[in-house]
Amino acid sequence: MYAPDPDYSDAARKAKYQGSVILWLVVGADGRAHNLRVARSLGMGLDEKALEAVRQWRFQPATLNGQPVAVEINVEVSFRLY
């Protein structure tokens, strides 16, 4: 529903470093990300930038019998220089 792009770290931008960070998280019944952890690291400060961005994201919560429920998902956050 709401997913702003992550910022690039200065070190990664200077090195022209690109790639993806994979995060595991729980989308709560409130649509917010909880219990975030890095499943595949990229380094150069980009893991932290991915965590910061995803904490701001808002998701459509999953439902069970019409009621919102928490679910665990993985999310890929891509870092590309254009």
C-alpha positions in Angstrom: 0.0 0.0 0.0 2.9 2.4 0.8 6.5 1.5 -0.1 9.0 4.4 -0.4 12.3 3.6 -2.0 15.3 3.1 0.3 18.1 5.6 0.4 21.6 4.7 -0.8 24.5 4.7 1.6 27.3 7.1 0.7 29.9 4.2 0.7 27.8 2.1 -1.7 27.1 5.1 -4.0 30.8 6.0 -4.1 31.7 2.3 -4.9 28.8 2.1 -7.4 27.6 -1.0 -5.5 24.3 -2.6 -6.5 22.3 -5.6 -5.5 19.4 -6.8 -3.3 18.8 -7.3 0.4 16.4 -10.0 1.4 14.5 -9.4 4.6 12.2 -11.7 6.6 9.5 -9.9 8.5 6.0 -10.3 10.1 3.2 -8.2 8.6 1.0 -7.6 11.5 -2.8 -7.3 11.5 -2.2 -3.5 11.5 -0.3 -3.7 8.1 3.0 -2.7 9.7 6.3 -4.6 9.5 7.4 -6.3 12.7 10.4 -8.5 13.7 12.5 -7.5 10.7 15.7 -9.5 10.1 18.2 -9.7 7.3 18.1 -13.1 5.4 20.6 -12.1 2.7 23.0 -9.3 3.4 24.5 -6.9 0.9 26.8 -4.8 3.1 28.2 -1.3 2.7 25.4 0.1 4.8 22.7 -1.0 2.5 21.2 -3.6 4.9 20.5 -0.8 7.4 19.0 1.4 4.7 16.7 -1.5 3.6 15.6 -2.0 7.2 14.9 1.7 7.6 12.8 1.8 4.4 10.8 -1.3 5.1 9.9 -0.1 8.7 8.0 2.8 6.9 6.2 0.5 4.5 2.5 -0.3 5.0 1.1 -3.6 3.8 -2.4 -4.9 3.1 -2.8 -7.4 6.0 -3.7 -11.0 5.2 -7.1 -12.1 6.3 -8.5 -15.3 7.8 -12.3 -15.6 7.9 -12.5 -11.9 7.2 -10.3 -10.9 10.1 -6.8 -9.4 9.6 -4.0 -11.8 10.8 -0.2 -11.6 11.1 1.9 -13.5 8.5 5.6 -14.0 8.0 6.9 -13.0 4.5 10.2 -12.3 2.8 10.8 -9.0 1.0 13.5 -8.2 -1.6 14.8 -4.6 -1.5 16.7 -3.7 -4.6 19.5 -1.1 -4.8 20.2 0.1 -8.4 22.1 3.1 -9.6 20.7 4.5 -12.8 
